[in-house]
Amino acid sequence: MNSIVFNNICMPVLNGCDLCAASESFFHADRVIDFNVLIYVIEGAIHVTEDNIDYTINPGEILFLKSGIRHFGTREIAKGTRWYFVHFYYSEQEELPEFLPDISSVRQYEPIKFSRKLPKKLTGLQGSRIEKMLGEMVDYFHSDDRMKGWNMNPMMHSILTEIAMCNEHEKKPSGLADKIALYLSRHFTEPFSAKVLEKEFFLSYKYMAAVFKKEKGITMQQLHISMRMNEACRLLKSTLMTIGEISEAVGYQDMLYFSRCFHNFVGISPTEYRKSIPKY
């Protein structure tokens, strides 16, 4: 599987990141590179083969390509596909770095190393904290902040930590609220329906609503709206789509109703939000 082992001692070194959009269809490059690659698809699909295993990365999915392993494309990637990529170096160090002081005599301050295998592929991330963190890192990468040379690697470390912990949690059986949240993340462009949820989970809506509110602190409808609005913000920020096109993309057929919902959620209109985005 060519997985990357991540730990809390070593810092990743960012080599570059960006938001890409395919202006024409193309095949993934055939190459062997000395850095790792994180690919997160926003729209469309990326097709790539690594070590004779074919992968398709759909919206809301992450795939890691490991350094030193040949990867290439055998299927065409469609025009209009949009994705984040992150190139980074990472040393899978087994021992504590030499620069750490010898503090073994002070037990409560002993360095504790945690290692986790990053998932080769992670799904169901639309509207997630991980997706938001990737977008924020790409925006910051293009900023003129003179301190970003110091801050980018810790930002990447935080993202990898979030991914590693997400993978760790997936090893355990998910609770009902987590299953509902995952289902909503995969269907947030569809109208919210209590009847559909009842058929999907074979439970009464009243029971599911009570469990979800208790565990998540918000209602299912609130999460559904939040996922739609976060995606709308992303599209306003990273595309030239019209307000009407974005309205349809996140599940609203009525642009005026979408604009009212957006204003209620964000505090400003979609047009004002787009104008407020810094231009680098």
C-alpha positions in Angstrom: 0.0 0.0 0.0 3.1 2.3 0.2 1.7 4.1 3.3 3.5 6.9 5.1 4.1 6.5 8.8 3.6 9.8 10.6 4.7 10.7 14.2 4.5 13.6 16.6 8.3 14.1 16.7 9.3 14.8 13.1 8.1 17.9 11.2 7.0 17.6 7.6 8.7 20.0 5.2 6.3 21.6 2.7 7.6 21.8 -0.9 4.5 23.4 -2.4 0.7 23.4 -2.4 -2.0 24.9 -4.6 -5.6 24.7 -5.9 -5.7 23.4 -9.5 -8.4 23.4 -12.1 -8.1 21.4 -15.4 -8.7 23.7 -18.3 -8.4 20.7 -20.6 -8.6 16.9 -20.1 -5.3 15.2 -19.4 -3.5 12.2 -18.1 -1.6 12.2 -14.8 2.2 12.5 -15.4 4.4 9.4 -15.4 7.1 10.1 -12.8 9.1 9.1 -9.8 9.6 12.0 -7.4 11.5 12.4 -4.1 8.7 14.0 -2.2 5.3 12.8 -1.0 2.0 14.1 -2.6 -1.4 14.7 -1.0 -4.2 15.0 -3.5 -7.7 16.2 -2.4 -10.4 16.4 -5.0 -13.1 19.1 -4.9 -14.8 18.5 -8.1 -14.5 15.8 -10.8 -12.1 12.9 -10.3 -8.4 12.2 -10.4 -7.2 8.9 -11.8 -3.7 7.7 -10.9 -1.8 4.4 -10.8 0.8 3.7 -8.2 2.8 0.5 -7.9 0.3 -1.2 -10.3 -2.7 -0.2 -8.2 -5.3 2.0 -9.9 -6.9 4.8 -7.7 -9.8 7.1 -8.4 -10.1 10.1 -6.1 -13.6 11.5 -6.0 -14.8 14.8 -4.4 -14.2 14.8 -0.7 -11.4 12.2 -0.9 -7.7 12.3 -0.1 -5.0 10.1 -1.6 -1.3 10.0 -0.6 1.4 9.2 -3.2 4.6 8.1 -1.6 8.0 9.4 -2.6 10.3 7.2 -4.6 7.4 5.1 -6.1 6.4 5.4 -9.7 2.9 6.8 -10.4 1.2 7.6 -13.7 -2.1 8.0 -15.4 -3.9 5.4 -17.5 -7.3 7.1 -17.5 -8.1 10.6 -18.7 -8.8 13.3 -16.1 -11.8 15.4 -17.3 -11.8 19.1 -18.0 -13.2 21.0 -15.1 -11.7 18.8 -12.4 -10.5 20.8 -9.4 -8.2 19.6 -6.6 -5.8 20.7 -3.9 -2.3 19.2 -4.1 0.4 19.3 -1.4 4.0 18.3 -2.0 6.0 17.5 1.2 9.1 15.8 2.5 8.8 13.6 5.5 11.4 11.4 7.3 10.0 8.4 9.0 12.4 8.6 11.9 12.4 5.8 14.4 14.5 7.5 17.1 14.1 10.8 18.9 16.1 13.6 17.2 19.5 14.1 18.8 18.8 17.8 19.6 16.2 16.9 22.3 17.7 17.4 25.7 18.3 14.4 28.1 15.4 14.8 30.5 14.8 11.2 31.3 15.4 11.8 34.9 12.3 14.1 35.0 9.6 11.5 34.3 6.7 13.9 33.7 8.6 15.6 30.9 9.9 12.6 29.0 9.2 13.0 25.3 6.5 10.6 24.3 6.4 9.4 20.6 3.2 8.5 18.9 3.2 7.0 15.5 0.3 6.5 13.1 0.1 5.1 9.6 -1.5 7.7 7.4 -4.4 6.2 5.4 -3.6 5.6 1.8 -7.0 7.0 0.9 -9.6 8.8 3.1 -13.2 9.5 2.1 -16.2 11.5 3.2 -14.3 14.8 3.8 -16.6 17.3 2.1 -17.4 20.1 4.6 -14.9 18.6 7.1 -12.3 20.3 9.2 -9.6 18.7 7.1 -11.0 20.2 3.9 -11.1 23.6 5.5 -7.5 23.4 6.8 -6.3 22.5 3.3 -8.0 25.5 1.9 -6.6 27.8 4.6 -3.1 26.5 4.0 -3.2 27.0 0.3 -4.5 30.6 0.8 -1.7 31.3 3.3 0.9 29.8 0.9 -0.1 32.5 -1.6 -0.1 35.3 0.9 2.6 37.9 1.3 3.1 37.2 5.1 6.9 37.3 5.7 6.5 34.7 8.5 4.9 32.0 6.3 8.3 30.3 5.9 8.2 29.6 9.6 4.5 28.8 9.7 3.8 26.5 6.7 5.4 23.3 8.1 3.5 23.5 11.4 0.3 24.0 9.4 1.1 20.9 7.4 1.9 19.0 10.6 -1.5 19.9 12.0 -3.2 18.7 8.8 -1.4 15.3 8.9 -2.2 15.0 12.6 -5.9 15.5 11.9 -5.8 12.9 9.1 -3.9 10.4 11.2 -6.3 10.8 14.1 -9.3 10.5 11.7 -7.8 7.3 10.4 -7.4 6.0 14.0 -11.0 6.8 14.8 -12.2 4.9 11.7 -10.7 1.7 13.1 -13.4 1.8 15.8 -17.1 1.2 15.2 -18.8 4.5 14.5 -21.7 5.7 16.6 -25.0 6.5 15.1 -24.3 10.3 15.1 -21.1 9.7 13.2 -22.8 7.5 10.7 -25.5 10.1 10.1 -22.9 12.9 9.8 -21.0 10.8 7.2 -24.2 10.1 5.3 -25.0 13.8 5.2 -21.5 14.7 4.0 -22.0 12.5 1.0 -25.5 13.7 0.3 -25.5 17.4 1.3 -26.4 18.6 -2.2 -29.7 16.7 -1.9 -32.7 18.1 0.0 -32.8 17.3 3.7 -35.4 14.6 4.2 -36.5 13.0 7.5 -38.2 10.1 5.6 -35.0 9.4 3.6 -33.0 9.2 6.8 -35.5 6.9 8.4 -35.3 4.5 5.4 -31.5 4.7 5.4 -31.0 3.9 9.1 -34.2 2.0 9.8 -34.9 4.2 12.9 -37.4 6.8 13.7 -36.4 10.4 12.9 -37.3 11.6 16.4 -34.9 9.1 17.9 -32.1 9.9 15.5 -32.6 13.7 16.0 -32.3 13.3 19.8 -29.1 11.1 19.6 -27.5 13.4 17.1 -28.2 16.6 19.0 -26.9 15.0 22.2 -23.6 13.8 20.6 -22.9 16.6 18.2 -24.4 19.6 19.9 -26.2 20.7 16.7 -29.2 19.4 14.8 -28.9 17.3 11.6 -30.5 20.2 9.6 -27.9 22.6 11.0 -25.1 20.3 9.9 -26.7 19.9 6.5 -26.9 23.6 6.0 -23.4 24.1 7.3 -22.0 21.7 4.7 -23.8 23.4 1.9 -22.7 26.9 3.0 -19.0 25.8 3.5 -19.0 24.4 0.0 -20.6 27.6 -1.3 -17.8 29.7 0.4 -15.2 27.5 -1.2 -16.7 27.9 -4.7 -17.0 31.6 -4.3 -13.4 31.8 -3.2 -11.8 29.5 -5.7 -13.9 29.6 -8.9 -15.4 32.0 -11.4 -18.8 30.3 -11.2 -21.8 32.6 -11.1 -24.0 32.8 -7.9 -26.7 30.9 -9.8 -24.3 28.1 -10.7 -23.0 27.9 -7.2 -26.6 27.8 -5.9 -27.4 24.8 -8.0 -24.0 23.1 -7.2 -24.8 23.1 -3.5 -28.4 22.0 -3.9 -30.5 25.1 -4.2 -32.7 25.6 -7.3 -33.8 29.1 -6.2 -30.9 31.5 -6.3 -32.7 34.1 -4.2 -33.5 31.6 -1.5 -29.9 30.4 -1.6 -28.7 34.0 -1.2 -31.0 34.5 1.9 -29.7 31.2 3.4 -26.1 32.3 2.8 -26.6 35.7 4.3 -28.2 34.1 7.4 -25.3 31.7 7.8 -22.3 33.9 6.9 -23.7 37.4 7.7 -23.2 38.9 4.3 -24.4 38.1 0.8 -22.6 35.8 -1.6 -21.6 38.8 -3.8 -20.2 40.7 -0.7 -18.4 37.5 0.4 -16.7 37.2 -3.0 -15.6 40.8 -3.0 -14.2 40.5 0.5 -11.7 37.7 -0.5 -8.1 39.1 -0.6 -6.5 39.2 -4.1 -2.9 38.1 -4.1 
